Amino acid sequence: MIDHPNYDVDPWSVRETALNLGTLAQSESVFALSNGHIGLRGNLDEGDPSGLAGTYLNGFHEVRPLPYAETAYGNPEAGETVLNVTDGKLLRLLVDDELFDVRYGDLLEHERELDFRAGVLRRSVHWRGPSGREVRIRSTRLVSLAQRGAVAILYEVEPVGISARVVVQSELVANDDGQVVAPDDDPRAAAALRAPLHGEESYVDGLRVSLVHRTAHSQIRMCATMDHEISGPDVQTGSECGADMGRVTIAADVGAGETLRVLKYVAYGWSHHRSLPSVRAQAHGSLAEARHTGWQGLLDLQRAYLDAFWERADVEVEGDEALQQAVRFSLFHVLQASARGEGRAIPAKGLTGSGYDGHAFWDTESFVLPLLTYSAPHAAAYALRWRRTTLEQARERAHQLGLAGAAFPWRTIAGRECSGYWPAGTAAFHVNADIAVAVLRYQHAADDPAFERDVGLPLLVETARLWHSLGHQDLRGSFRIPGVTGPDEYSALADDNVYTNLMARLNLLGAADAADRWGDEAAELHVDDAEVAAWRHAAAATFVPYDTRLDVHQQARGFTEHAVWDFEHTQPDQYPLLLHFPYFDLYRKQVVKQADLVLALYVCGDRFTDAEKVRDFAYYEALTVRDSSLSACVQAIVAAETGHLELAYDYLGEAALMDLQDLEHNTRDGLHIASLAGSWLALVAGFGGFRDHGGVLTFAPRLPPALQRLAFRLNVRGARLHVEVVDGTATYTLAEGRQLELAHHRETLTVRAGEPQSRAIPPAPQRPRPSQPRGREPRRRGSVTASD
């Protein structure tokens, strides 16, 4: 196996022992810190050089026009773009009048470490300037999980050999035009907005500096404020500020063996509604709380928060050290993307970069929330409550489209539809069922009646109304949903996409059950018995297209009758196909961007027989090019279920190492949060065989030859289940709770506290390894066996 040369393999951290400017932007994403509320890219403390500077506040965005060559009714008129806001992590250093810059002088040592247990980014540097003067620099950066508005940075400078004149400039900088990155031809990149923050107030009080800005169009106001604690010999300080810049300058004569220590606290507040004094008070309050807690207190709270998380969520892998590191890296970053995102979305890149303009997609509900539901359920509830706050906008969008209920956006920051390409945006209605099924999953796993009543019920009801108006009953009595786009974006405006239809079925049944449970509240939403009966009837009559000649399900009606894409004459540098071929050509061929029908085999697996899964998986493997980071984890899950354990292991490696090895060459724009969550899915749902269909927990674990042990934890209905797979045996233990019903390879078990249950694992069926399109095979990760 080949691992990225930048990073050492360690089970609890990512460490970079040399600075590689060629991969600087990627490392800035990898070393990002966030809490779901505030996000800091892993930029160097001094700001320069940088691949993509970034400080992000969840939901803070600007509105921009969406241009069209031709106008059409129903097209979204405005887009939303995440902004790189006031940068508070800057600490510039001068040593005897020489500006510390890693590109000049000699970088004798440079190490950075992202610690998954401490929740901090550490940096240590030994630098010799052009004049020969040497210093050691140490910094530790923290974005607090316990105090969501607070950031803290400890910066220490120690001369080597002889004393030195040291100056540290601690800055707040807004609208740094040098950080504007022009968009390229990749639609996954962000739009470029120049100087989007308009100064409203700048303020200095001793070592505290504050800047207040507002956006021109979205009218969101923010305050960034910083304060300092300084220790060291003979220190002098000064402060200044302007509309877009605040600076505290610390100067000291530091002797050999002495250290200048600068502790910088930064806090942010922002709001679309509150006044300037209120936003300022929010930021200053967060700053005061952080200072009161102190540096060691913040470190202790961070460690305690993460200790509790790892107790609930850790996944242990033996036999592949790089995979063990990668899955913990994934869990850590998914937590960072969501932990304190109270009332806001989980963007596709989290708060690690500006890719996709900072938008949230269906990725959240379909890939991220399964992990959070069973490991950090409070964060899953936050994300779904955010969808509830945007319900009125979704109702308006449905009305605009001539539909009932609510039509949630394909891509958004604040709740409005921001997709300027409607065949892959508006037509991808499955996002509505993805949200509904995420609601049902959370409700099955959590004991949260208030959520069911106040959040789940309205979301289920309004999305069910959408499906009932979007579909129709044909002359044979089947419920059909025409003209939609499924997860595979290389097939648009298809009739009866299997994934969409089956997910809509779950949505309709879930809404009907919720209306029965919450009758009075459903009546307030004007639900009556006739509407519930109509939902149940549509669900029972849902059409699922099948090709009897090929004996496989059609991804959508007629899909298997299209010509197959000419994979043999497609060159490796022509992937992803969307950057080299017109959608018109892609839409007319059998070529799959990402798991679609195969995703249905997993999410709606109780609607397929084992034999159907085997045939369907083999057929669609030969068509799937994985031009999306969302595909590999799903293919890993179904490969494991159908007995292709080596293939599943290969796909798992791709999902887990997507960003650590920059497999899609765009980690510079931010991490692939859904793919990271997908590594958990591939292990837990793939090799752990975990399914939760309607609240019934089942497991069918099997490991590939390369892995000796897999252990994971699930939190379900107040119980904490520990699952361990080793030596052909699975053991189920309740670490918390009194008892839990589950099934192991279809054998029903009752697991009680203090009574672990162990069962043998039946051998995997022996089947030939399915083929993939030429040049799109996953990189082999494990040993190759004769049967696979």
Secondary structure, DSSP 4 states (H G I P E B T S, - for coil): ----TTEEEETTEEEE-S--GGGHHHHHHHT-EE-SSEEE----TT--S-SS--EEETT-EEEEE---SS--TT---EEEEE----EEEEEEEEETTEEP-TTSSEEEEEEEEEETTTTEEEEEEEEE-TTS-EEEEEEEEEE-SSSTTEEEEEEEEEEESS-EEEEEEEEEE---GGG-----S-TTSPPP-SS-EEEEEEEEETTEEEEEEEESSS--EEEEEEEEEEESSSEEEEEEE-SSEEEEEEEEEE-TT--EEEEEEEEEEEESSS-HHHHHHHHHHHHHHHHHHHHHHHHHHHHHHHHHHHHHH--EEES-HHHHHHHHHHHHHHHHHHTT-TTS---TTTTS--GGGG-B-THIIIIIHHHHHHH-HHHHHHHHHHHHHTHHHHHHHHHHTT-SS----SSBSSSS---S-TTTTTT-THHHHHHHHHHHHHHHH---HHHIIIIIHHHHHHHHHHHHHH-EE-TTS-EE--SB--S-TTS-SBSS-HHHHHHHHHHHHHHHHHHHHTHHHHHHTT--HHHHHHHHHHHHTB---EETTTTEE-SSTTGGGSEEP-GGG--GGG-SGGGTS-HHHHHTEE-BSS-SHHHHHHHTGGGS-HHHHHHHHHHHHTTB---STTHHHHHHHHHHHTT-HHHHHHHHHHHHTTTTTTTTS-GGG---HHHHHHHHHIIIIIIS--EEETTEEEE-----TT-SEEEEEEEETTEEEEEEEETTEEEEEEEESSEEEEEETTEEEEEETTB-EEEEPPPPP--PPPP-STT-PPPP-S---TT-
